[in-house]
Amino acid sequence: MLFSKRRKMKNHKYLDIVLGLFVAVLIVSNIASSAKIADLGAITFGPINFPLIFDAGTLIFPLSYIFDDVLTEVYGYSVSRRIIWIGFGALLLVSVTLMLVGAMPGESNWLATNAAGDAATADFGQQAFQKTLGLTWRIVLGSLMAFWSGSFLNDFVLAKMKVRTNGRFLWMRTIGSTLLGEGVDTLVFAIVAFLGVLPMDILISLIVANYIFKCGVEILFTPITYAVVNALKRAEGLDTYDRATDFNPFNMAQKMS
């Protein structure tokens, strides 16, 4: 039986592809979030003027929750749990590496490189690095805490809802789990990373705009999620129900059912 389970796990045709795309989205969105706060103007409803302010990683980060949904729906919570930890490790590696690189002394010619050749900006290279790739401990901590808590909540809710609905209403499960997971993710990241750094009105606008955008992407991508889930279930010959799963996020045992 043990051999059979191991062989089954090794024979997954597309799990490695989903894993690779998932980790790529996490890394790109994490770097983009620290590099830029984007302002896309505002939406006006009569007397209400709502600014559209985003950390730039929001552009692609919602895809990670779609991958989360696909992993949990097809392969089950125990597989998605392991992949969340892999993603967490990848984020930690990238964050620590960028922080170490930022702390290293720069070579003099690299430091002075700039288009204007202005002697007053002799450390231009270091300034440019810090503004685009430099990470503070708050951004790193916020990113890791937000990803971990939001992802596990999303997968837990989706897996439980699947059992309760006996596999029906996929749209309800993906959207419902995202509303909770993205809510926690957005709040945790914004508060840990930017509370006291951004003005309160900007912080609130960032939280609300990020949350609405992330959930909106999930809703708009629902037909694509259906197509991918159904295709993977057919290709893998797998449709996992977490009826007897240990949902402890620190239990790394991989159960396939």
Secondary structure, 3 states (H helix, E strand, C coil): CHHHHHHHHHCCCCHHHHHHHHHHHHHHHHHHHHHCEEEEEEEEECCEEEEEEEEHHHHCCHHHHHHHHHHHHHCCHHHHHHHHHHHHHHHHHHHHHHHHHHHCCCCHHHHHCCCCCCHHHCCHHHHHHHHHCCCCHHHHHHHHHHHHHHHHHHHHHHHHHHHHCCCCCHHHHHHHHHHHHHHHHHHHHHHHHHECCECHHHHHHHHHHHHHHHHHHHHHCHHHHHHHHHHHHHHHCCCCCCCCCCCCCCCCCCCCC
